[in-house]
Each structure stands twice: as C-alpha cells, then as structure tokens.
Amino acid sequence: MSEGTMHRPAQRDQRSRNSSLNTGVTTRRLHRALATLAAVPVILLVAVGCSSDSGSDSDSGSGSTDKAAQETGAGAGETVSASPTVQAAAYQKLPEPCAVLSTKTLEDLVPKGVKSGKEGSSNDTSTRGSCSWTSLANNGVKGSQFRWLNVSLLRFESTASRGSGDELAQAYYKSQVQDAESTAGAKNTKSEPVAGAGDAATSVHYDLKKKEGSFRQQTVVVQVENVVVTLDYNGAGLAGEKTPSAESLTKAAVKAVKEAVAKVSSENGEGGAGTPATPAPTNSPTASASSSAKPSASPSKSAAKAASKAPASSASPSASKKS
C-alpha cells in the first residue's frame, strides 16, 4: 500500500472529525439562532404592550385636555382666568323726586308754584325719577314773571357686561352737558364748572327766544357716584315785565342742585365706595330710558294773554323742554 493510500483514511478521519466538529458548531449555532428567534416574539409583545400603554395614557391625557379646553373655551397652552368683577354701585336708591328740594328753596325759585310739583312717569322709581314745578306771578298790565323748574334723577347699576355704575354715570353726565350746549335756537350759550357739587358738575345757560317772550335757561348737571342729577330752570318776563338776569337764575339753580345732590347722598346714608363684587345684571337705565324728558317749559299762549290783561290765578303754563 502506497504512502498516499495510507494517508487517505487518516485524511477522511480528519475530514470526518472536521465535519463532525463543523456539524456540531452548525448545530449549536442553529440552536442559538432558534432560541433568539423564539425570544423575538416575547420582546415584540412586551414592546407592543409598552407602546400601547404609553399611547393610551398619552391619548387619554390629550383627550382630557382637549375636552377641558373645549369646555372652558381655551386653546392648548392657554390659561383660563377668573371671571371679571366690577365695582358695586355706591348708591342703591333714589329719594322721592318731588321731595328733593325744601319748601324754602321752592319759594325762592317758584314762588307761585311751591305746591305745583308734578312727578314724571317712571317704570322703575329706584333708578329714575323727575319732578317739575311751574310758577306764574301775574301782575296784570304791569307784567308777569314766569318760572319753570325741573329736577331729574338717574341712577346706574354696575353690571359685568356694561361696567361700573360710576362709569356709566360719567358717560351720561357728559352727554347731558353736550345736549344742553347744543340746544337748537340757543344764543349766548355759556358753560362753566360748578364747585362743591358731587364728583363733577357743569352749569350751562343761554337765551332762547319764543313767541311768548325772551327766556333765560339754566341747566346744571351733576354726577355724584353712580347718580346723575339734572336741574333745569328757566324764567321770563311777560307782558312788558323785565327778563330776569342770567346771574340770578344761575345762582338759584346751583343752590338748588346742591340741595338735591345732598338729598341723594342722605337717602343712601351718605353713600360711599362700593366693594368689589359681581352683582347680577339688573335693568340698568340708559340715556334714552331717562324719565326726565326735560321739556322746555314756557307759558301757553292763553296764559300769556291772561297775564297781560288781569290777574289770572287759574292760568297754567305748559311745560315742555327739549329732550
């Protein structure tokens, strides 16, 4: 047997051993691979489970946030603030309009009409009221003196939607002054501030020519807290009687309006600043809802005619002033 032949069994044995070793290695590798593949589903299941839980929590939290945002009207990342509050109105009631002036004051302003007070109509006396007086001192052929006086009161409530009563009163006060300053047909119009009356006060006086004669008109507007007091006072000399001076009428009107403002304060225990609150909306008056139509009063034609002839205590001048 040749040497080469002798080596073949040994080579085959070596190849066999190598083959066995390779087979063993391959088998072990296969086992490890199978074990690894078997573990993959477990890992996948755990990963899916974690992912599912995390997504569920995230979705749940996001859904809750979105729902809360929808309910409050706030978008993502926005902070929902508390409901706004307004300053409560200081004055909660008004005095009787025909009782705001004393008898002494009425005797000075409307000497022949102290008891002629006529209360204006109002659908809510707690927020608006007015009263007017008429006086005709008839001296026959010597002439007559006519006076007309009107006091109107308007109180504003504080509401969350419209603002504080003070702010609403300030706006109305300004509109009243502007209305008086822009009276149609007025001449020699003059406005001036009034000291010592409420939080803000203005006097407007002017001359107005009517068929009955020349009239002098005084309008004094005062804002005190959440209330506006407007006093109209006019006078005229009829049938040759001298027309009263603007100074005397203004002085009398200012004195009277201060008395009316003091009456409003005393009716509310001197008033005072309100405390922060959110009162329920009420029937807050507006300028257009004012009960004081503020008519421009002037004696009727028949009254003027009677005054020029003889004393006529029954003469009753009409009262109608511009709005």
HELIX and SHEET records of a PDB file:
HELIX    1   1 GLU A    3  THR A   72  1                                  70    
HELIX    2   2 PRO A   97  ALA A   99  5                                   3    
HELIX    3   3 THR A  103  LEU A  109  1                                   7    
HELIX    4   4 GLY A  140  LYS A  142  5                                   3    
HELIX    5   5 GLY A  165  GLU A  181  1                                  17    
HELIX    6   6 ALA A  246  GLU A  267  1                                  22    
HELIX    7   7 ALA A  287  ALA A  289  5                                   3    
HELIX    8   8 LYS A  301  LYS A  309  1                                   9    
SHEET    1   A 2 VAL A  86  GLN A  87  0                                        
SHEET    2   A 2 PRO A 276  ALA A 277 -1                                        
SHEET    1   B 7 LYS A 118  GLU A 119  0                                        
SHEET    2   B 7 ARG A 128  ASN A 138 -1                                        
SHEET    3   B 7 SER A 144  ARG A 155 -1                                        
SHEET    4   B 7 VAL A 227  LEU A 238 -1                                        
SHEET    5   B 7 GLY A 213  VAL A 224 -1                                        
SHEET    6   B 7 ALA A 200  LYS A 210 -1                                        
SHEET    7   B 7 LYS A 187  PRO A 193 -1                                        
SHEET    1   C 2 SER A 296  SER A 298  0                                        
SHEET    2   C 2 SER A 318  SER A 320 -1                                        
END                                                                             
